[in-house]
Amino acid sequence: MNYFVSRGNVESAIDYFKGSGFDTDDMLFLFLLSKHIGVTTSFPVTYLVGKLSDQSKKEYLNSMWLLAGLFDSSEKCGKKGLMFPTAFPRISLYQPGTEFAGILGRIKDTIEKKNLNVPIYNDNDSMLTLKSNYRDLIRENYLKGNKISLSHLAAWVFRYTGFDFETAPDEKQFTRVIEKVICRFFKITKNDFLWLFENDLSINRLSPCTTGISGKQVRDCFAFEDSKVPDVEPAAAGEDRQRSCVERDVVECYLALNGDNPSDKDIFDILMSKKQIVLTGVPGVGKSRYTQRLCANSFFGETKTIQFHASYAYEDFIGAEILETGKDGSYVATRKGVFLDFANEAINHPDVNYLFVIDELNRGNIAEIFGETILALDRNYTVALTRKYGDVSELHLPDNLYIVATMNTSDRNIAFLDLAIRRRFAFVSLVPNYDFLSEEVVLEDYDLGNVLRMINQRIVDTLKDPEMILGQSYFIPVKSDKGYIWDFEKFKNQFNFVLLPTIKEYSFNEPSAVNTIVGENLGDGIQDTAEFKMAFDAEFSV
């Protein structure tokens, strides 16, 4: 059954844009349209109609309707049917003299004209790419020191969109799906939240409704002058019209409590395809959980887990010379390292699948640990070892050997790692799973997903580094028979002695930064549970 953003949410979004303080020029939303289409500093887009396929024209026109349409999917529009939210304060219609069906031909003209004054695009024969300083230009000229509220933008963009749920969703579920859809629609990256978007959907959740707002109800939110009244009428049966829906399979996928992470199946499939993967992410995002799930998978008959560290060496990994003592005295022998021994076992047992796990991959000196055997990671090389270890003189990685490694992106030696093995592994980036905290972890009436999201946003705003955020495991207690449930005494200790020291380390123990992230009262660590609860409630209750 289709569920829609409630009329109240859409009207709140309209009121937000009426008083938002953005520049009333259309260029900001034309940039969002370009971002949706895929423009970057290297990837070009075009609005030259002659260069667009028929399918692209339909998609562009539908996107314009989502961003600016004053008519719903049961109506058709002639002229005066489009208005971008930045133009709400002055009720300025976009290209009011042009029929909606022909509006694509005017977008190119608008962008070319406005780009002369604020050149955010490189224009190469109507192929547009973003200039390197486009963020600064948009911030200064169009955002005016503001960010775009993601909740209000989503309510507006999806005002006519039906989301097909199998059962009635609650606000958390509905908003979770919409957040994922809006992020994919505008190709929103972590960096975009630093300068363009305010990620407030977890606080300003959207309400599901079985009926969506109508085009007339949208138009009634504006006091149009007679000359600006949109040219809209009901569409006839069978007549082409704009539509927007998110299918059930997409909704079901987004409902899964993986956050923005791949599923267990996705990870397994990537490993099967590439043979060796690296799971990356900030501390606490679940890298170890994924490796444990893989080790428990019945596909693998043998597993081995090691951890790299500063003193881990080639001798531990591939092989070493050792001094042994016999009846004739001491002599030099060799022994296989853990990886060479495991790989050799896999070669000798081709009917068994082997999984080798390297924890904290970038804590070790990759070039030194692998030595000449790093070429074997290409899977089509047989590498002659510098000496014979045991009965092994060469290394070839068999098809039944799989490798999974983990690394923390908050570590600073990742660039070297990239140079050494980047092309030989598939890299899977994991991010904090706020959905799991919101749905599965209980601390009275608090939404811990929102709490961690707020802390992470403050970390990014204060430290200016998205790789310093915290993963969900900081807020996950030991599971009991009743699930993941905190009492405030244990949560206080977790906050004071696990989470807070991490934040202090990230901020070089700078009190002002710590206080900005967790609040002045919580920054020094409150030991009394009742006082801690009061301070926590004052800082993080929504």
C-alpha positions as CSV (number, residue, x, y, z in Angstrom):
1,M,0.0,0.0,0.0
2,N,1.2,3.5,-0.8
3,Y,2.0,5.9,2.0
4,F,2.7,9.6,1.5
5,V,4.4,12.5,3.3
6,S,1.6,14.1,5.4
7,R,0.0,17.3,4.3
8,G,1.2,18.9,7.5
9,N,4.8,18.0,6.8
10,V,4.6,19.5,3.3
11,E,3.0,22.7,4.5
12,S,5.7,23.0,7.2
13,A,8.3,22.6,4.4
14,I,6.7,25.4,2.4
15,D,6.7,27.7,5.5
16,Y,10.4,26.8,6.1
17,F,11.4,27.8,2.6
18,K,9.3,31.0,2.8
19,G,11.5,32.2,5.7
20,S,14.7,30.3,5.2
21,G,17.0,33.1,4.3
22,F,18.4,31.6,1.1
23,D,18.9,33.7,-1.9
24,T,15.7,33.8,-3.9
25,D,17.4,33.1,-7.1
26,D,16.5,29.8,-8.9
27,M,20.2,28.8,-9.3
28,L,20.4,26.9,-6.0
29,F,17.7,24.4,-7.0
30,L,19.0,24.2,-10.5
31,F,22.3,23.2,-8.9
32,L,20.4,20.5,-6.9
33,L,18.9,19.3,-10.2
34,S,22.3,19.1,-11.7
35,K,23.6,17.2,-8.6
36,H,20.7,14.8,-9.0
37,I,21.6,14.2,-12.6
38,G,25.2,13.5,-11.5
39,V,27.3,16.6,-12.2
40,T,30.8,16.8,-10.6
41,T,34.0,18.6,-11.2
42,S,34.9,15.9,-13.7
43,F,31.6,14.3,-14.8
44,P,29.6,16.6,-17.2
45,V,25.9,17.0,-17.6
46,T,24.0,18.8,-20.4
47,Y,20.7,20.6,-20.7
48,L,21.0,20.9,-24.5
49,V,17.8,19.2,-25.6
50,G,19.3,18.0,-28.8
51,K,21.9,16.0,-26.9
52,L,19.4,14.2,-24.6
53,S,17.8,10.9,-25.3
54,D,14.0,10.6,-25.1
55,Q,14.4,8.7,-21.8
56,S,16.7,11.4,-20.4
57,K,14.2,14.1,-21.4
58,K,11.4,12.3,-19.5
59,E,13.6,11.8,-16.4
60,Y,14.7,15.5,-16.4
61,L,11.2,16.7,-16.8
62,N,10.0,14.5,-14.0
63,S,12.8,15.7,-11.8
64,M,11.8,19.3,-12.5
65,W,8.2,18.4,-11.4
66,L,9.5,16.9,-8.2
67,L,11.6,20.0,-7.4
68,A,9.2,22.7,-8.5
69,G,5.8,21.4,-9.6
70,L,2.7,23.1,-8.3
71,F,0.4,20.3,-9.7
72,D,0.0,16.7,-8.7
73,S,0.0,13.5,-10.7
74,S,-3.7,13.7,-11.4
75,E,-3.3,17.1,-13.1
76,K,-1.7,18.5,-16.2
77,C,0.0,21.9,-16.5
78,G,0.4,24.4,-19.2
79,K,2.2,27.5,-18.2
80,K,3.0,28.9,-14.7
81,G,3.2,25.5,-13.0
82,L,6.7,25.6,-11.6
83,M,8.2,27.4,-8.6
84,F,11.4,26.4,-6.8
85,P,11.3,26.7,-3.0
86,T,13.9,29.5,-2.9
87,A,11.4,31.6,-4.8
88,F,8.5,31.0,-2.3
89,P,9.1,34.3,-0.4
90,R,8.4,36.4,-3.5
91,I,6.1,33.9,-5.3
92,S,8.3,34.0,-8.4
93,L,7.3,31.2,-10.9
94,Y,10.0,29.6,-13.0
95,Q,9.8,30.5,-16.7
96,P,6.0,31.4,-16.4
97,G,5.8,32.0,-20.2
98,T,6.9,28.5,-21.1
99,E,4.7,25.4,-21.4
100,F,5.7,22.7,-18.9
101,A,6.4,20.2,-21.7
102,G,9.0,22.6,-23.2
103,I,10.6,23.7,-20.0
104,L,13.8,21.8,-20.6
105,G,14.8,24.1,-23.4
106,R,14.8,27.0,-20.9
107,I,17.0,25.4,-18.2
108,K,20.1,25.7,-20.4
109,D,19.4,29.4,-21.0
110,T,18.9,30.1,-17.3
111,I,22.1,28.4,-16.3
112,E,24.2,30.0,-19.0
113,K,22.8,33.5,-18.1
114,K,23.3,33.2,-14.4
115,N,26.7,31.5,-14.8
116,L,28.1,34.7,-16.2
117,N,27.6,36.4,-12.8
118,V,28.3,33.5,-10.5
119,P,30.4,31.0,-12.5
120,I,29.9,27.7,-10.7
121,Y,30.1,25.7,-14.0
122,N,32.7,25.1,-16.7
123,D,30.8,25.2,-19.9
124,N,32.4,23.2,-22.7
125,D,30.0,23.3,-25.7
126,S,27.0,23.1,-23.3
127,M,28.6,20.2,-21.4
128,L,28.7,21.4,-17.8
129,T,31.1,20.5,-15.1
130,L,31.5,22.1,-11.7
131,K,34.3,24.5,-11.1
132,S,36.8,23.6,-8.3
133,N,35.5,26.5,-6.1
134,Y,31.8,25.8,-6.7
135,R,31.1,25.2,-2.9
136,D,32.5,28.6,-1.9
137,L,30.5,30.3,-4.6
138,I,27.2,28.6,-3.7
139,R,27.8,29.2,0.0
140,E,28.4,32.9,-0.5
141,N,25.9,33.7,-3.2
142,Y,23.0,31.3,-2.6
143,L,23.1,29.6,0.8
144,K,23.9,32.9,2.5
145,G,25.4,31.2,5.5
146,N,22.6,28.6,5.8
147,K,22.3,24.9,5.2
148,I,19.3,23.2,3.6
149,S,17.2,21.3,6.0
150,L,17.1,17.7,4.7
151,S,13.8,17.0,6.4
152,H,12.0,20.0,4.8
153,L,13.7,19.4,1.4
154,A,12.5,15.7,1.5
155,A,9.0,16.7,2.5
156,W,8.8,19.1,-0.5
157,V,10.5,16.9,-3.1
158,F,8.5,13.8,-2.2
159,R,5.2,15.6,-1.6
160,Y,3.5,13.6,-4.4
161,T,5.5,10.4,-4.1
162,G,4.0,7.1,-3.0
163,F,6.1,4.7,-0.9
164,D,4.9,1.1,-1.2
165,F,5.0,-0.5,2.3
166,E,3.7,-4.0,2.9
167,T,2.4,-3.0,6.4
168,A,1.7,0.5,7.9
169,P,5.0,2.1,8.8
170,D,5.6,4.2,11.9
171,E,7.4,7.5,11.7
172,K,10.8,6.0,12.4
173,Q,10.4,3.4,9.6
174,F,8.9,5.9,7.1
175,T,11.6,8.5,7.8
176,R,14.3,5.9,7.5
177,V,13.2,5.0,4.0
178,I,12.8,8.6,3.0
179,E,16.3,9.5,4.3
180,K,17.9,6.8,2.1
181,V,15.8,7.8,-0.9
182,I,16.6,11.5,-0.6
183,C,20.3,10.9,-0.1
184,R,20.4,8.7,-3.2
185,F,18.3,11.2,-5.2
186,F,20.7,14.0,-4.6
187,K,23.8,11.8,-4.4
188,I,24.5,13.2,-1.0
189,T,28.0,12.4,0.5
190,K,29.3,12.9,4.0
191,N,31.1,16.0,2.8
192,D,27.8,17.5,1.7
193,F,26.6,17.6,5.3
194,L,29.6,19.9,6.1
195,W,28.4,22.7,3.8
196,L,25.2,22.1,2.0
197,F,22.7,20.0,4.0
198,E,21.5,19.9,7.6
199,N,20.9,16.3,8.4
200,D,17.8,16.8,10.7
201,L,15.6,14.0,9.5
202,S,16.2,12.0,12.7
203,I,14.9,14.9,14.7
204,N,12.2,16.3,12.4
205,R,10.7,12.9,11.4
206,L,8.1,12.8,8.6
207,S,4.6,11.3,9.2
208,P,3.2,8.7,6.9
209,C,-0.3,9.2,5.5
210,T,-2.5,7.1,3.2
211,T,-3.3,10.1,1.2
212,G,-0.9,12.7,0.0
213,I,-1.2,16.4,-0.4
214,S,-3.0,17.5,-3.6
215,G,-1.7,20.1,-6.1
216,K,-4.6,22.4,-5.2
217,Q,-3.6,22.2,-1.5
218,V,0.0,23.1,-2.4
219,R,-1.2,26.0,-4.5
220,D,-3.5,27.2,-1.7
221,C,-0.3,27.8,0.4
222,F,0.5,30.8,-1.8
223,A,-1.4,34.0,-2.5
224,F,-0.9,34.2,-6.2
225,E,-1.6,37.4,-8.1
226,D,-4.1,37.0,-10.9
227,S,-1.3,37.1,-13.5
228,K,0.6,34.3,-11.7
229,V,-2.2,31.8,-11.1
230,P,-0.9,28.4,-12.4
231,D,-2.4,27.1,-15.6
232,V,-3.5,23.7,-14.2
233,E,-6.4,21.4,-14.9
234,P,-7.4,17.8,-14.3
235,A,-5.7,15.3,-16.6
236,A,-7.8,13.2,-18.9
237,A,-7.9,9.4,-18.6
238,G,-4.9,7.9,-20.4
239,E,-3.2,11.3,-20.7
240,D,0.5,11.4,-20.0
241,R,1.2,12.8,-16.6
242,Q,4.0,13.0,-14.0
243,R,4.2,10.3,-11.4
244,S,6.6,9.3,-8.6
245,C,6.6,6.1,-6.6
246,V,9.2,4.1,-4.6
247,E,8.6,0.4,-5.2
248,R,8.1,-2.2,-2.4
249,D,11.4,-4.0,-3.0
250,V,13.3,-0.8,-2.6
251,V,11.3,0.1,0.5
252,E,11.9,-3.3,2.0
253,C,15.7,-3.0,1.3
254,Y,15.8,0.4,3.0
255,L,13.8,-0.9,6.0
256,A,16.5,-3.4,6.9
257,L,18.5,-2.3,10.0
258,N,21.8,-2.0,8.2
259,G,21.9,1.7,8.3
260,D,23.7,2.8,5.1
261,N,25.8,-0.3,5.2
262,P,25.7,-3.3,2.9
263,S,24.0,-6.4,4.2
264,D,25.7,-9.6,5.3
265,K,24.8,-11.1,2.0
266,D,26.3,-8.1,0.1
267,I,29.6,-8.6,2.0
268,F,29.6,-12.3,1.3
269,D,28.9,-11.7,-2.4
270,I,31.7,-9.1,-2.7
271,L,34.1,-11.6,-1.1
272,M,33.1,-14.4,-3.4
273,S,33.6,-12.1,-6.4
274,K,36.9,-10.4,-5.5
275,K,38.4,-13.2,-3.2
276,Q,39.8,-10.5,-0.8
277,I,38.2,-7.5,0.7
278,V,39.0,-4.8,3.3
279,L,36.3,-3.6,5.6
280,T,37.0,0.1,6.5
281,G,35.3,2.5,8.8
282,V,35.7,4.5,12.0
283,P,35.9,2.6,15.4
284,G,32.7,0.9,16.4
285,V,30.9,0.6,13.1
286,G,30.8,-3.2,13.2
287,K,33.9,-4.4,11.2
288,S,34.5,-7.2,13.7
289,R,30.9,-8.2,13.6
290,Y,31.0,-8.7,9.9
291,T,34.2,-10.8,10.1
292,Q,32.7,-12.9,12.9
293,R,29.6,-13.5,10.7
294,L,31.8,-14.6,7.9
295,C,33.8,-16.9,10.1
296,A,30.6,-18.5,11.2
297,N,29.4,-19.0,7.7
298,S,29.2,-22.7,6.8
299,F,30.7,-22.0,3.4
300,F,34.1,-21.9,5.1
301,G,35.6,-25.1,6.5
302,E,38.6,-23.5,8.0
303,T,39.2,-19.9,9.4
304,K,42.1,-18.1,10.9
305,T,42.2,-14.6,12.5
306,I,45.4,-12.6,13.2
307,Q,46.0,-9.0,14.1
308,F,48.7,-6.7,12.6
309,H,50.6,-4.4,14.9
310,A,53.7,-2.3,14.9
311,S,56.1,-5.2,15.7
312,Y,54.4,-7.8,13.4
313,A,56.9,-8.9,10.8
314,Y,57.5,-11.0,7.7
315,E,58.9,-13.7,9.9
316,D,55.5,-14.0,11.7
317,F,53.5,-13.9,8.5
318,I,55.5,-15.7,5.8
319,G,58.4,-17.4,7.4
320,A,61.6,-17.2,9.4
321,E,65.0,-18.7,10.1
322,I,65.2,-20.3,13.5
323,L,68.0,-21.8,15.5
324,E,67.4,-25.4,16.5
325,T,69.5,-27.7,18.6
326,G,70.2,-31.4,17.8
327,K,72.5,-34.1,18.9
328,D,75.2,-32.7,16.7
329,G,74.8,-29.2,17.9
330,S,72.9,-26.1,16.8
331,Y,71.9,-25.4,13.3
332,V,69.7,-23.0,11.3
333,A,66.3,-24.2,10.1
334,T,63.2,-22.4,8.7
335,R,59.6,-22.4,9.7
336,K,56.5,-21.3,7.9
337,G,54.7,-18.2,9.1
338,V,51.0,-18.2,9.8
339,F,49.8,-17.0,6.4
340,L,52.1,-19.2,4.3
341,D,51.1,-22.2,6.4
342,F,47.4,-21.4,6.1
343,A,47.7,-20.9,2.3
344,N,49.6,-24.1,1.9
345,E,46.9,-26.0,3.8
346,A,44.3,-24.5,1.4
347,I,46.4,-25.7,-1.6
348,N,46.5,-29.2,-0.1
349,H,42.7,-29.3,0.5
350,P,41.1,-27.8,-2.6
351,D,37.6,-29.1,-1.6
352,V,37.6,-27.0,1.6
353,N,37.1,-23.2,1.6
354,Y,39.6,-21.3,3.8
355,L,39.0,-17.8,5.3
356,F,42.0,-15.7,6.5
357,V,41.1,-12.6,8.6
358,I,43.6,-9.8,9.2
359,D,42.4,-7.4,11.9
360,E,43.8,-3.9,12.0
361,L,45.5,-4.3,8.6
362,N,47.0,-0.8,8.5
363,R,48.6,-1.1,12.0
364,G,51.4,-3.1,10.4
365,N,54.0,-2.3,7.8
366,I,52.3,-3.9,4.8
367,A,55.4,-3.8,2.5
368,E,57.6,-5.4,5.2
369,I,55.0,-8.0,6.3
370,F,54.1,-9.3,2.9
371,G,57.5,-8.7,1.3
372,E,57.8,-10.3,-2.1
373,T,54.5,-12.2,-1.6
374,I,52.4,-9.1,-2.1
375,L,52.4,-10.0,-5.8
376,A,50.6,-13.2,-5.0
377,L,47.6,-11.1,-4.0
378,D,47.0,-10.5,-7.7
379,R,45.9,-14.1,-7.8
380,N,47.6,-14.8,-11.2
381,Y,51.2,-14.9,-9.9
382,T,53.3,-17.6,-8.4
383,V,55.9,-16.0,-6.3
384,A,59.3,-17.6,-5.6
385,L,60.1,-17.1,-1.9
386,T,63.5,-15.7,-0.9
387,R,64.2,-19.0,0.8
388,K,62.5,-22.3,1.4
389,Y,60.3,-22.4,4.5
390,G,59.7,-25.9,5.6
391,D,58.7,-27.7,2.4
392,V,57.4,-24.5,0.7
393,S,59.5,-22.6,-1.8
394,E,56.9,-20.6,-3.7
395,L,53.5,-19.0,-3.0
396,H,50.4,-19.1,-5.1
397,L,47.0,-18.2,-3.6
398,P,44.4,-20.9,-4.5
399,D,40.8,-20.2,-5.5
400,N,39.6,-21.7,-2.2
401,L,41.4,-19.2,-0.1
402,Y,39.6,-16.0,0.8
403,I,41.0,-13.0,2.7
404,V,39.2,-10.4,4.8
405,A,41.0,-7.5,6.4
406,T,39.7,-4.6,8.6
407,M,41.1,-1.2,9.2
408,N,40.1,2.0,11.0
409,T,39.8,5.0,8.8
410,S,40.6,7.3,11.8
411,D,44.2,6.0,11.6
412,R,46.5,8.3,9.8
413,N,48.6,5.9,7.7
414,I,46.0,4.9,5.2
415,A,47.6,6.7,2.2
416,F,50.5,4.3,2.4
417,L,48.1,1.4,2.5
418,D,46.4,2.6,-0.6
419,L,49.6,2.6,-2.5
420,A,50.5,-0.9,-1.4
421,I,47.4,-2.9,-1.9
422,R,44.5,-0.7,-3.0
423,R,44.0,-2.3,-6.4
424,R,44.4,-5.8,-5.0
425,F,41.4,-5.7,-2.6
426,A,37.8,-4.6,-2.7
427,F,37.3,-1.9,-0.2
428,V,33.9,-1.8,1.6
429,S,33.3,1.3,3.7
430,L,31.1,1.0,6.8
431,V,29.4,3.9,8.5
432,P,27.6,4.3,11.9
433,N,24.3,2.4,12.0
434,Y,22.0,4.9,13.7
435,D,18.9,2.8,12.7
436,F,20.0,-0.1,14.8
437,L,20.4,2.1,17.9
438,S,17.0,3.8,17.3
439,E,15.2,0.5,16.8
440,E,17.0,-2.1,19.0
441,V,18.8,-0.3,21.8
442,V,16.8,0.9,24.8
443,L,17.6,3.6,27.2
444,E,14.3,4.6,28.7
445,D,12.6,6.9,26.2
446,Y,15.7,8.2,24.5
447,D,16.4,7.6,20.8
448,L,20.1,6.7,21.0
449,G,20.4,6.7,17.2
450,N,19.5,10.4,17.3
451,V,21.9,11.0,20.3
452,L,24.8,9.5,18.4
453,R,23.9,11.3,15.2
454,M,23.9,14.6,17.2
455,I,27.3,13.8,18.7
456,N,28.8,12.9,15.4
457,Q,27.4,16.0,13.7
458,R,29.0,18.1,16.4
459,I,32.3,16.2,16.0
460,V,32.2,17.0,12.3
461,D,31.3,20.6,12.9
462,T,33.9,21.1,15.6
463,L,36.8,19.0,14.4
464,K,36.1,19.3,10.7
465,D,37.0,15.7,10.1
466,P,34.3,13.2,9.1
467,E,36.7,10.3,10.0
468,M,36.6,11.3,13.7
469,I,33.0,10.2,14.2
470,L,32.0,7.3,16.4
471,G,30.4,4.0,15.5
472,Q,27.3,2.6,17.1
473,S,29.1,0.1,19.3
474,Y,29.8,2.9,21.8
475,F,26.1,2.8,22.6
476,I,25.4,-1.0,22.4
477,P,25.2,-2.8,25.8
478,V,25.7,-6.5,26.4
479,K,22.6,-8.3,25.1
480,S,20.3,-9.8,27.7
481,D,17.4,-12.2,27.3
482,K,15.2,-9.1,26.8
483,G,17.5,-7.5,24.2
484,Y,19.8,-4.5,24.2
485,I,18.7,-2.6,27.3
486,W,20.7,0.0,29.3
487,D,20.1,1.1,32.8
488,F,21.3,4.6,33.5
489,E,24.1,3.6,36.0
490,K,25.8,1.4,33.4
491,F,25.1,3.9,30.6
492,K,26.7,6.7,32.7
493,N,29.8,4.6,33.1
494,Q,29.9,3.8,29.4
495,F,29.6,7.5,28.5
496,N,32.1,8.7,31.0
497,F,34.8,6.0,30.7
498,V,34.5,4.8,27.1
499,L,32.9,7.5,24.9
500,L,34.2,10.6,26.6
501,P,37.9,9.6,26.6
502,T,37.7,8.9,22.9
503,I,36.3,12.3,22.2
504,K,39.0,13.9,24.4
505,E,41.7,12.0,22.5
506,Y,40.2,13.1,19.1
507,S,40.1,16.7,20.3
508,F,43.6,16.6,21.8
509,N,41.9,17.1,25.2
510,E,40.9,20.6,24.3
511,P,38.1,21.5,26.8
512,S,36.2,23.9,24.6
513,A,36.0,21.3,21.8
514,V,34.8,18.6,24.2
515,N,32.2,20.9,25.7
516,T,30.9,21.8,22.2
517,I,30.5,18.1,21.3
518,V,28.9,16.7,24.5
519,G,27.9,19.8,26.4
520,E,29.6,21.8,29.1
521,N,28.0,19.8,32.0
522,L,28.9,16.4,30.6
523,G,32.4,17.3,29.4
524,D,34.1,16.7,32.8
525,G,32.2,13.4,33.5
526,I,29.4,13.5,36.1
527,Q,29.7,10.6,38.6
528,D,26.3,11.0,40.3
529,T,23.8,9.1,38.3
530,A,20.9,11.4,39.0
531,E,22.9,14.5,38.1
532,F,24.2,12.7,35.0
533,K,20.7,11.9,33.9
534,M,19.6,15.5,34.3
535,A,22.5,16.8,32.3
536,F,22.1,14.1,29.6
537,D,18.4,14.9,29.3
538,A,19.1,18.6,29.0
539,E,21.7,18.1,26.3
540,F,20.2,15.3,24.2
541,S,16.5,15.0,24.7
542,V,14.4,15.9,21.7
